[in-house]
Structures are given as structure tokens and as C-alpha cells.
Amino acid sequence: MAIAKIACGIILVATGTACCEEWPETVDKINITRDFALQMAIRRNIDIKLESLSSAAAEIDVLRSHSIYDPVFNASSNGGISYVPGDPFSRTSTMTSSIGLSQYLFTGGTLAATTQTGFTAVETEPPGSAPTNWLSSVGLTFSQPLLKNAGREITNLGITLAEISLEDSMERFRGVNTDTALSVINSYNRVYTLQQILETRIAAMNSAQNLLIEIDKREQQGPLQGMERANAAYALAQRRRDLVDAERNIIDQEASLRYLIGLDAKTRIIPLDPPSDAELQETEEQAIQTALELRPELRELRLTLKATELQERIARHQTLPDLFFTVSGGLSGTSNTFENSYQQIGERASRFWTGGMVLNVPIGNTAAENDYRRSKIRTEQVKNQIESLSWRIRNDIEADFRALISARLQRQISGQARQFAVQRLEEYRKNNQLGTPTATLQDVINAENDLTAARNTQLEAAETFAAAIARLWRDMGVLLERQGLYPQKRPGKKLIASQSPSVRIVP
């Protein structure tokens, strides 16, 4: 007999055989808990997979942004020959080669180390005595902006924006998981409710069949029995039609749930858990404060504000004049051979250094000034968006509390209505069996219909209450935690669950 276990999906383990993640074609239906349905969605829902890839791409962008601090190796070599006509005729050969390593600094400056060597050789006709001259040097060059483009904040602008973008991606990832979890909870509860409604429809149909059988067993037949049989047959036909509708509703809702949890096979889903009756512990004001702190879309806007404020500061800094300071120095050597030129460098025979400053002041500075004004407007827009969303979140929580109060009352009232419907049906059946004229067979059928409606209303009221709690948790930004699901800190990864749900395969 096959036993179902959980291992990143559904794994069927047959005795002595290897496991397989795919659903076997022989499985007709499965019994699953709500927790397992949530984990299936977290691991296999296509929308979550897409958003996880966006988070992984954002992480790569962060790594890429640090490439500005990668050292740069450079090498160059060039040479040439020039001819000078006359008497004597001369030819000059030159060659210059250099190797260097440059490093970008967090201050916005650049530090470069370079070694350079080259020679000049003059040949004459008739032959002269001009030697080959080698000139080699080793030095450092430091360049630093002092006004515009100076400072760690400007230098690390790309890195900071990439990190903010990563955090923003994680909040979107959390939001997608939250919305998916809410959809799974509502769809799971809906399937459970519809299957319970189906059972009441079956019970109602069986009751109508039993009434019809009882009428046919009576020895004395007459006009009254004929009317009762017609009523019972009509009730049976109506309840069969209701049963067909109930079965179709289940199939439609199961298709939606299969998509949410990433189940490819057209397998019947049997939910094991009824809609949760968990109550809310927070007050309305506590729920509002939690939502203003944890709602993913509000956290995304705050990250956007952080980025726009940074860009505004950078834009203001870019209106400054462009002032550069450059200094370089090193050792050099001159000789008639390559080796001797570097030997002189080792002996520190010759030294050199240079320094200077360059100032560029744009007249009018129109582009930078208007970029700064535009960045200020963008910052103000984001602040207004945050304020607007905060008001909407407050309104959402208040509306959720009103809906929760209504759902709680409906659940209580529907429970009482069902009890009264049961008592009413029992009285009608008892009086009908005693043959009293106050309770005809049609009265019994109507009472059964009313009881079926009361049962279904109670089931839907429980589902509505659970949906109101789940929606409130979603709007508070705590739905994942309340379901035992926690996002991984690393992007591109799935959520993990603190619980160990079970699944049971029913052949």
C-alpha cells in the first residue's frame, strides 16, 4: 500500500521503490490539510515562482553594483620610426610601454600605480655615435574631486539604490505570498463548504426518496396519497437538480484551488479542516498600528521615499562647481640599457612629482538646477503617496472590523436558526405521522427544505467569518506569520513553514 509523505511537494513511497514528486495517474482524490495546501502554494504557485526570480535578479544587481571597486589592470605599448632627410640622413626609432593598476576609492577619487619604460634610438648615414636612450619610471597618481561628485554617498549611489531595490523586491515577494495565501485559504474553505453543502443535498435527496418509498408502501391509496406522491416526486426532482449544481460548483472551485497550489493532475481535493474559528486578539487601533508598520505596499513606498531622498541630495550636490585635485609622483631612471634604467629606479637616483587643481564652473548650470527641482517634486509625490496609502490602510482595517462584527453575528444567528429548523422539522414529522391536519407531507417537505437552507447558511456563515479574519490578517500584514509561514531572508528562495502538515492519499 502506498504511503504519502511530504518532501518539497508530494512524494509517494511504495514499499521497496524510489519516491517520485509527481502525482500518479492512479490517484483519484487526496485528503489534505489547510496547512499543507498553503505549503504547496508557497512551493509551487507560478506567481510566487515568478516573483522569486525577480528577487534573485535584484540580488544579482546588488553584487554587480559593487563592481565599481574592482581594480582595473591596464597595459599599453606603442612604437614608431621617423625619417629626417638631409646630410647626414637620420632615422629615429621609439617605443613606449606601460603597465598599471587603478582603484576607485569610496571618496570618489582614483588611485593608480603605473610603471612605464621606453627608448629612443637614432641612426645616421654615414653612421654616427648617437646611443639608444632608455627612460623608465614608477609612480603613483591620485585624483580627487573636492566639490561635485565628492563623498561616499555619491560614490556608493549605485550600490545604495541596488540594495533599496532588493529590499523593495523582497517586500513585493512578501506581498505576492500574502495575497496567494489569502486566496488559498478562501479557496480551500470554499471547497470544504461546498462539499458539506453537497452532503446536505445528498441527505435531502435521500429523504425525498424515503418519503416516496413510504407513500408507495401504504396499502390504502386515494386522492390524498396521489397528491402526496406528486409532492414527494417533485421535491425529489428539485433536490436532484440542486445536487447536480452542487457537484458542478465543487468541480469549478477545485480547479481554482489546484491552480493556486500548483497541482497539475486533475485530482479531486478533499479538505480535512473546516474554516478556522480563530478569533482576533488585537483591538482596532492595535490592528491599524500593526498594518501601518507591516503592510508590504507601504514598506515599498517608504523604501521608494528613501531612494528619492537620496537622489534629491545627490541632485543638490551636483549643482556645485567641478573642482579636481590631482597629484602624482615617483621614481625614474635613464640609461643606455633597459636594465640600467630600472637599476637607477632602485637606487632612487631621480625623483619627480606634480600636483594641481582644475576648476570647471558651468555658467547658468541650468541642467543641474532643474534636475534638483525635479527630484524635490518626486520626493514630495512619494510622501503624498505614503500619506494617501496610510489613510486607505486605516479605512481598510476599519471596514474589516465592521465586516468581522457582521460575520460573527451572522454565524451566531445562523447557528440558532439551524437549531430552530431542526426542532420545527421534528414537530412536523411527528404531527404528520400522527395524521394531524396541521402537518401535511408538503409541510414536512418545506420544513426539510428550510433545514437544508439553514444548514447551508450556517456553513457559509462559518466560511464568511474565517474569510473576514484572514482578510483582516492580510490587511494587517501578519497573515503569513499567523499561518506559520516565514519568508527566507535570502531572495529567490521559497517560504518555509514552522509546522509539519500531513496529507493522506485516498485511492
C-alpha positions in Angstrom: 0.0 0.0 0.0 1.4 3.4 -0.9 2.1 5.9 1.9 2.2 9.6 1.2 5.0 11.8 2.7 6.0 15.4 2.3 9.3 16.4 0.7 9.1 19.6 -1.3 5.8 18.6 -2.7 4.0 15.2 -2.7 6.2 12.1 -2.7 4.6 8.7 -2.9 6.7 6.0 -1.4 5.9 2.4 -2.3 7.5 -0.5 -0.4 10.9 -1.1 -1.8 10.7 1.6 -4.5 12.1 5.1 -5.0 9.9 8.1 -4.4 8.5 10.4 -7.0 7.4 14.0 -6.7 4.7 13.8 -9.4 1.1 12.7 -8.8 0.5 9.2 -10.0 -2.3 8.8 -12.5 -3.9 6.1 -10.3 -4.7 8.6 -7.6 -8.3 9.8 -7.8 -8.5 12.1 -4.8 -6.5 13.4 -2.0 -7.3 14.4 1.6 -5.2 17.5 2.5 -5.0 19.8 5.5 -5.1 23.6 5.1 -1.5 23.9 6.2 -0.4 21.5 3.5 -2.4 23.4 0.9 -0.6 26.6 1.9 2.8 25.0 1.7 2.0 23.5 -1.7 1.1 27.0 -2.9 4.2 28.6 -1.5 6.4 26.0 -3.2 4.6 25.5 -6.5 2.4 28.5 -7.3 3.6 30.1 -10.6 3.1 33.7 -9.5 5.3 33.2 -6.5 7.9 31.5 -8.6 7.9 34.5 -11.0 8.3 37.0 -8.1 11.1 34.9 -6.6 13.0 35.2 -9.8 12.7 38.9 -9.7 14.1 38.9 -6.2 17.0 36.7 -7.3 17.7 39.2 -10.1 17.7 42.1 -7.6 20.3 40.3 -5.5 22.5 39.9 -8.6 22.1 43.6 -9.2 23.4 44.3 -5.7 26.5 42.1 -6.4 27.0 43.9 -9.7 26.8 47.3 -8.2 29.9 46.6 -6.1 31.9 46.2 -9.2 32.9 49.9 -9.1 35.5 48.9 -6.6 37.0 46.2 -8.7 40.7 47.1 -9.5 41.4 47.8 -13.2 44.5 46.5 -14.9 45.7 48.3 -18.0 48.7 47.8 -20.3 49.7 49.6 -23.4 52.6 49.6 -25.9 53.3 51.7 -29.0 56.3 52.4 -31.2 57.3 54.1 -34.4 60.0 55.3 -36.8 60.6 58.7 -38.2 62.9 59.7 -41.0 64.7 63.0 -41.3 66.2 63.7 -44.8 69.4 65.6 -45.2 73.1 65.1 -44.9 73.5 63.1 -42.9 70.3 61.2 -43.3 68.8 60.0 -39.9 66.2 57.6 -38.7 64.7 57.7 -35.2 63.1 54.7 -33.6 60.9 55.0 -30.5 59.0 52.6 -28.3 56.9 53.1 -25.1 55.2 50.5 -22.9 53.3 50.9 -19.7 51.6 48.6 -17.1 49.3 50.0 -14.4 46.6 49.2 -11.8 43.9 51.7 -10.9 41.5 51.6 -8.0 38.3 53.6 -7.5 38.0 55.0 -3.9 34.9 55.5 -1.7 35.7 59.2 -1.6 35.1 59.4 -5.3 38.8 59.7 -6.2 41.0 57.4 -8.1 44.4 55.9 -7.2 46.7 54.5 -9.9 50.1 52.8 -9.8 51.9 52.8 -13.1 55.3 51.7 -14.4 56.5 52.9 -17.8 59.5 52.3 -20.0 60.6 53.2 -23.4 63.6 54.0 -25.6 64.7 56.4 -28.3 67.3 55.3 -30.9 68.8 57.5 -33.6 70.6 56.0 -36.6 72.5 58.2 -39.1 74.2 57.8 -42.5 77.1 57.9 -42.5 77.0 56.2 -39.2 77.1 58.4 -36.2 77.6 57.9 -32.5 74.1 58.6 -31.2 73.3 56.0 -28.5 70.0 54.3 -27.6 68.4 56.1 -24.6 66.1 54.2 -22.2 63.7 56.1 -19.9 61.8 54.1 -17.2 59.6 55.3 -14.3 57.5 54.0 -11.5 54.8 56.2 -9.9 51.5 56.8 -8.2 48.7 59.2 -9.3 45.9 60.3 -7.0 42.9 62.3 -8.3 40.1 63.5 -6.1 37.0 65.7 -6.7 36.6 68.2 -3.9 33.1 69.6 -4.6 30.9 67.9 -7.3 31.0 64.1 -7.2 32.9 64.0 -3.9 32.0 61.8 -0.9 30.9 58.3 0.0 27.2 58.9 -0.5 27.7 59.9 -4.2 30.2 57.2 -4.8 28.0 54.5 -3.4 24.8 55.8 -5.1 24.5 52.7 -7.4 25.1 50.3 -4.5 22.6 52.0 -2.2 19.9 52.1 -4.9 20.5 48.4 -5.7 20.2 47.5 -2.1 17.0 49.5 -1.7 15.7 47.8 -4.9 16.5 44.4 -3.3 14.5 45.3 -0.2 11.7 46.6 -2.3 11.7 43.3 -4.3 11.6 41.3 -1.0 8.5 43.3 0.1 6.8 42.6 -3.3 7.7 39.0 -2.8 6.2 39.0 0.6 3.1 40.8 -0.8 2.6 38.1 -3.5 3.0 35.4 -0.9 0.4 37.0 1.3 -2.1 37.5 -1.5 -1.6 33.9 -2.6 -2.0 32.6 0.9 -5.3 34.5 1.3 -6.6 33.1 -2.0 -5.6 29.6 -0.9 -7.3 29.9 2.5 -10.5 31.2 0.9 -10.5 28.7 -1.9 -9.7 25.8 0.5 -12.6 26.9 2.8 -14.9 27.3 -0.2 -14.2 23.7 -1.4 -14.8 22.4 2.2 -18.1 24.4 2.5 -19.3 23.2 -1.0 -18.5 19.6 -0.1 -20.5 20.0 3.1 -23.3 21.5 1.1 -23.1 18.6 -1.2 -23.6 16.2 1.7 -26.7 18.1 2.8 -28.0 18.0 -0.7 -27.5 14.2 -0.8 -29.2 13.9 2.6 -32.1 15.9 1.3 -32.4 13.8 -1.8 -32.3 10.6 0.2 -35.0 12.0 2.5 -37.3 12.7 -0.5 -36.6 9.2 -1.9 -37.6 7.7 1.5 -40.8 9.8 1.6 -41.7 8.5 -1.9 -41.0 4.9 -0.8 -43.1 5.2 2.3 -46.0 6.6 0.2 -45.8 3.7 -2.2 -45.8 1.2 0.7 -49.1 2.4 2.0 -51.9 -0.1 1.5 -54.7 2.4 1.1 -54.4 4.6 -1.9 -56.5 7.6 -2.6 -56.6 11.2 -3.9 -54.6 12.4 -0.8 -51.9 9.8 -1.3 -51.7 10.7 -5.0 -51.2 14.3 -4.2 -48.6 13.4 -1.5 -46.7 11.2 -4.0 -46.7 14.0 -6.6 -45.3 16.4 -4.0 -42.6 13.9 -3.0 -41.7 13.2 -6.6 -41.5 16.9 -7.3 -39.3 17.5 -4.2 -37.0 14.6 -5.3 -36.6 16.1 -8.8 -35.8 19.6 -7.4 -33.2 18.1 -5.0 -31.6 16.1 -7.7 -31.2 19.3 -9.7 -29.7 21.0 -6.6 -27.3 18.1 -6.2 -26.1 18.4 -9.8 -25.5 22.2 -9.2 -23.6 21.4 -6.0 -21.3 18.9 -7.7 -20.5 21.3 -10.6 -19.7 24.1 -8.0 -17.2 21.8 -6.3 -15.5 20.9 -9.6 -15.2 24.5 -10.6 -13.8 25.5 -7.2 -11.4 22.6 -7.1 -9.9 23.7 -10.4 -9.2 27.1 -8.9 -7.6 25.5 -5.8 -5.4 23.2 -8.0 -4.1 26.2 -9.8 -3.2 28.0 -6.6 -1.4 25.1 -5.1 0.4 24.2 -8.4 -1.3 20.8 -8.8 -1.2 19.7 -12.4 -3.1 16.5 -12.2 -7.0 16.7 -12.3 -7.2 15.1 -8.8 -10.2 15.5 -6.6 -9.3 17.5 -3.5 -10.9 16.6 -0.1 -10.2 19.3 2.5 -9.8 17.9 6.0 -10.0 21.1 8.0 -13.2 23.2 8.5 -13.0 27.0 8.2 -11.0 28.3 11.1 -12.9 29.8 14.0 -9.9 31.6 15.4 -10.8 35.0 16.9 -8.9 38.3 16.6 -6.9 39.3 19.7 -5.9 42.9 18.7 -8.1 45.9 19.2 -8.9 48.1 16.2 -6.3 50.7 17.0 -3.6 48.0 17.6 -4.5 46.4 14.2 -4.2 49.8 12.5 -0.7 50.4 14.0 0.4 46.9 13.0 -0.8 47.5 9.5 1.0 50.8 9.2 4.2 49.1 10.2 4.0 45.8 8.3 1.9 46.3 5.2 4.3 45.3 2.3 3.0 48.0 -0.1 3.5 50.7 2.5 7.0 49.5 3.2 7.7 49.5 -0.5 6.7 53.2 -0.7 8.9 54.0 2.3 11.8 52.4 0.5 11.0 54.4 -2.6 11.0 57.6 -0.4 14.4 56.6 1.0 15.7 56.3 -2.6 14.1 59.6 -3.8 15.5 61.5 -0.8 19.0 60.1 -1.6 18.6 61.1 -5.2 17.5 64.6 -4.1 20.6 65.1 -2.0 22.8 63.9 -4.9 21.0 66.2 -7.3 21.6 69.2 -5.0 25.2 68.2 -4.7 25.5 68.1 -8.5 24.8 71.8 -8.7 28.2 72.5 -7.1 31.2 73.5 -9.3 33.5 70.8 -10.6 36.8 71.0 -8.7 39.5 68.4 -9.1 42.8 67.9 -7.2 45.5 65.7 -8.8 48.9 64.8 -7.5 51.4 62.3 -8.8 55.0 61.3 -8.0 57.5 58.5 -8.4 61.0 57.5 -9.4 62.7 57.5 -12.8 65.8 56.2 -14.4 67.7 56.9 -17.6 70.4 54.8 -19.2 71.5 53.3 -22.4 70.1 49.9 -21.4 66.7 48.7 -20.1 68.3 47.0 -17.1 70.3 50.0 -16.0 67.3 52.3 -16.3 65.4 50.2 -13.7 68.5 49.8 -11.6 68.6 53.6 -11.2 65.0 53.5 -10.1 66.0 51.0 -7.4 68.8 53.3 -6.3 66.3 56.3 -6.2 68.6 58.3 -8.3 65.8 60.5 -9.8 62.5 61.6 -8.3 59.6 63.5 -9.7 56.2 64.8 -8.5 53.5 67.1 -9.9 50.3 68.5 -8.4 47.5 70.7 -9.5 43.8 71.6 -9.4 41.2 72.0 -12.1 38.0 74.1 -11.7 35.0 74.0 -14.0 32.1 76.3 -13.4 29.1 75.9 -15.7 27.6 79.3 -16.4 23.9 79.2 -15.5 24.0 75.5 -14.5 20.5 75.0 -16.0 20.5 71.3 -16.3 21.7 70.5 -12.7 19.4 73.1 -11.2 16.3 71.7 -12.9 17.3 68.1 -12.1 17.4 69.2 -8.5 14.0 70.8 -8.7 12.5 67.7 -10.3 14.0 65.4 -7.7 12.3 67.6 -5.0 9.0 67.2 -6.7 9.4 63.5 -6.9 10.2 63.3 -3.2 7.1 65.3 -2.4 5.0 63.0 -4.6 6.2 59.9 -2.7 5.4 61.5 0.6 1.9 62.2 -0.5 1.5 58.6 -1.8 2.6 57.3 1.6 0.1 59.6 3.4 -2.7 58.5 0.9 -1.9 54.8 1.3 -1.8 55.2 5.1 -5.4 56.6 5.1 -6.5 53.8 2.8 -5.0 51.2 5.1 -6.7 52.8 8.1 -10.0 52.7 6.2 -9.4 49.0 5.2 -8.8 48.0 8.8 -11.9 49.8 10.0 -14.0 48.2 7.2 -12.5 44.8 8.0 -13.6 45.2 11.7 -17.1 46.1 10.6 -17.2 43.1 8.3 -15.9 40.9 11.1 -18.6 42.0 13.5 -21.2 41.3 10.9 -19.8 37.9 10.1 -19.6 37.0 13.8 -23.3 37.9 14.3 -24.3 36.0 11.2 -22.5 32.9 12.4 -24.3 33.1 15.8 -27.7 33.8 14.2 -27.3 31.0 11.6 -26.5 28.5 14.3 -29.6 29.4 16.2 -31.7 29.3 13.0 -30.4 25.8 12.3 -31.4 24.6 15.8 -34.9 26.0 15.3 -35.2 24.4 11.9 -34.3 21.0 13.4 -36.9 21.4 16.1 -39.5 22.6 13.5 -38.9 19.6 11.2 -39.2 17.2 14.1 -42.6 18.6 15.1 -43.9 18.5 11.5 -42.7 14.9 11.1 -44.3 13.9 14.4 -47.6 15.5 13.6 -47.6 14.1 10.1 -47.0 10.6 11.4 -49.9 11.1 13.9 -52.1 12.2 10.9 -53.0 15.6 12.3 -54.3 18.0 9.7 -51.8 20.7 10.8 -48.9 18.9 9.3 -49.2 17.6 5.7 -46.5 15.9 3.7 -45.9 19.2 1.9 -45.3 20.9 5.3 -42.6 18.2 6.0 -41.0 18.8 2.6 -41.0 22.6 3.2 -39.5 22.1 6.7 -36.8 19.8 5.2 -36.0 22.5 2.6 -35.8 25.1 5.3 -33.5 22.9 7.3 -31.2 22.3 4.3 -31.1 26.1 3.7 -30.4 26.7 7.4 -27.5 24.2 7.4 -26.0 25.7 4.2 -26.4 29.2 5.6 -24.6 28.1 8.8 -21.7 26.6 6.7 -21.4 29.7 4.6 -21.5 31.9 7.7 -18.6 30.0 9.2 -16.7 30.4 5.9 -17.5 34.1 5.8 -16.2 34.5 9.3 -13.0 32.7 8.5 -12.6 34.8 5.4 -13.1 38.0 7.4 -10.4 37.0 9.9 -8.0 36.1 7.1 -8.6 39.3 5.2 -8.0 41.3 8.3 -4.8 39.5 8.9 -3.8 40.2 5.3 -4.6 43.9 5.7 -2.6 44.0 8.9 0.4 42.4 7.2 0.6 39.4 9.5 -1.2 36.6 7.6 1.9 34.6 6.8 3.1 34.6 10.4 -0.4 33.7 11.7 -0.3 30.7 9.3 3.2 29.6 10.4 5.0 30.8 7.2 8.1 32.9 7.3 10.0 34.5 4.4 13.6 33.5 3.9 16.0 36.4 4.2 17.7 35.4 1.0 15.8 36.4 -2.1 14.8 33.9 -4.7 14.0 31.3 -2.1 10.7 29.9 -1.1 8.9 30.4 2.2 9.4 27.8 4.9 6.8 26.6 7.4 7.1 26.0 11.1 4.5 23.3 11.0 4.6 19.8 9.6 1.3 19.3 7.8 0.1 15.9 6.6 -1.5 14.5 3.5 -3.5 11.3 3.0 -3.9 9.7 -0.4 -7.3 8.0 -0.9 -7.4 5.6 -3.8 
